[in-house]
């Protein structure tokens, strides 16, 4: 029998991706959809204007009729009785209250940051920090919850942390520097829609408008600031690669610096990474460590897990978001341009990850599959 799941923030960019990743899931079944009061009381199709000129549906896959016909409820009315598991794609300000309320009774897996930074949070990146999962018991005890909130890391942390994991495990890390080139889709529906609207005003259909590469504020431009992003990436990366000792996560000790930029790309965060390892190793050994890496999602053969979580390309001009961000269904990170540099034990590489697949809804579905497989979701 399938587990009933509710989606909080189902009409947004990440919420729509939850719908397409859950509507034919082998273990989960969508039982309830929630959004703001402007969508509440309408069918999912009406709330999105699906099939009309004003459609807000912008995922390539098609939603099933039974999902389009479901009535959207207001997020504030969710009691926890509507499902056995909730996925949350709410803005963080709203997520704090709602996710906490539902977690009193039921598990919540979230793409929002509201519960990421507490000492009792299991901020989970599949394939990287399953050893921290016992924190869920601490969260339950601390807060008197029967459920829990498991947030995902920030979408920019994900490619970096997954690429560092095998290197940190095998060779140790002294120092990490990262410069990101982040897709516009990570800025949420409002950003993407303002971009698409301009194209539509010029006579394009919505799919055509979204197919355009750049427009609006993003056209021919780079925005070298994303509020709070750099602090999140630094804090999360050392925590994800940290050890779990006596009920606490001890962050990894390497130094990390980063600079984040928004660039005119629709999907896929590209990062230039510079590392210094603790022990001596070669470019070939790094590549071998990445290629051989398999985590818990692969060991457990979870339905949404990529077969190969880290893919290494030898092409000098790859990875590129347009061509490579859907490798393994958007669930793998792709690494290229691996080279030694002038620093002692210094290397550099490019890593690409999909910000709304592995970095949001699909990654959260994989996280829930792991929690289900270890008996945390019933
Ligand atoms: P979005 O497109 O703006 O969607 C927000 C959703 O929340 C919509 O369903 C909206 O419903 C609902 N909502 C907004 N304000 C609300 C309120 N006051 N009360 C109740 N519901 C409300 O945002 P998104 O890009 O999908 O992001 C969702 C979450 O995922 C955010 O926390 C974001 O930081 C995180 N995230 C996003 C990405 C990404 O690449 N986009 C990646 C990782 C994590 P209506 O449609 O009815 O307004």
Boltz pocket constraint, residues with backbone or C-beta under 6 A from the ligand:
constraints:
  - pocket:
      binder: B
      contacts: [[A, 8], [A, 9], [A, 10], [A, 11], [A, 12], [A, 13], [A, 14], [A, 15], [A, 34], [A, 35], [A, 36], [A, 37], [A, 38], [A, 39], [A, 40], [A, 75], [A, 76], [A, 88], [A, 89], [A, 90], [A, 91], [A, 92], [A, 94], [A, 111], [A, 112], [A, 113], [A, 153], [A, 154], [A, 155], [A, 185], [A, 186], [A, 187], [A, 188], [A, 189], [A, 190], [A, 355], [A, 356], [A, 359], [A, 360]]
      max_distance: 6.0
